[in-house]
Amino acid sequence: MAEPLEEELKTYEENKQELVKKANGRYVLIKGKTIVDIFESEQDAIKTGIGKFGNVPFLVKKIEEVEQTQNYTSNLIKIGV
């Protein structure tokens, strides 16, 4: 069984060079092997994805040549306060 969004991530990687040239810094909406559209904001991409596909997995990803890593540390979370 395929992992969730495995096909969408593969589609992104296969098209990454072209996407970076065309729309670096914007957001891509991908469903399966289809690049649905490119958006200025993540929220617009998500709204469109929900409108077209409903409450099912689809990929919204920022188009970046070098992807930024997001780090979360537990010392930023206050528990029981």
N, C-alpha and C positions, 0 to 999 in steps of 0.2 A: 504494500500500500504506500502510495506517495505521501510525503510530508505535506502539510498545509503550505500553500503558496510556492511549492517547489517548482512547478511549471512556470509560474509568473516570474520568479527570481531568475530562472534560466532564460526566459524571454528577455528580461532586462539585461542580463549579462551579454547575451547574443547581440543586442542592439545598443549597448552602452556607448560605443565610440560615436555612432551617429547621433544618439540622443544628446551627448555632451556637446557636440559641435552645433547642434540645432537649438538646444534649450537648456544649457547649463544653468543651474540654480533654480530651475522651475521644477514642477512636480508632474510625474507621469502616472497615469492610471492604466493598469494592466489587468486583464482578465484572461486566464488561460494563456494562449499563445498570441493574443491580440493586444496591441497597444491601442487603447481606446482613445486617449487624447492627452494633451499636455496642458497644465494649468499654472497660473501665477501663484496660487496659494494651495496649501495642503487641504484646507477646509473645503474649497471649491471642488477639488478632486474627490474628496470623501463624499460630499453631497451628491455629486454626479454618480459615483459608484453605487451608492445606496438607491438612488433614483432609478438607475438602469438595471441593477441586479438584485436589489433587496438585501436582506440580512444574510449574505453569504460571503465567503472569503473572496477578496480581491486585493490587489496590491496597489498602494499609493506610496511612491518612493521619490525622494528628492534626487534630482539628477546632478551628480557631482563626479568630477574626474577622480578626485581623491576623497573617499568617503570619510566623514567625521565620526569618530567613535564617541558614544555617549557613555559616560561613567556615572554610576550612582554609588554613593557610599552610605553605609548605615549610620555614620555619625551625624548625618544631616536629618535623620528621622528621630523625633522625640516621641518616645513611647510612654504612655500613661501620664501625660501632662494634661 
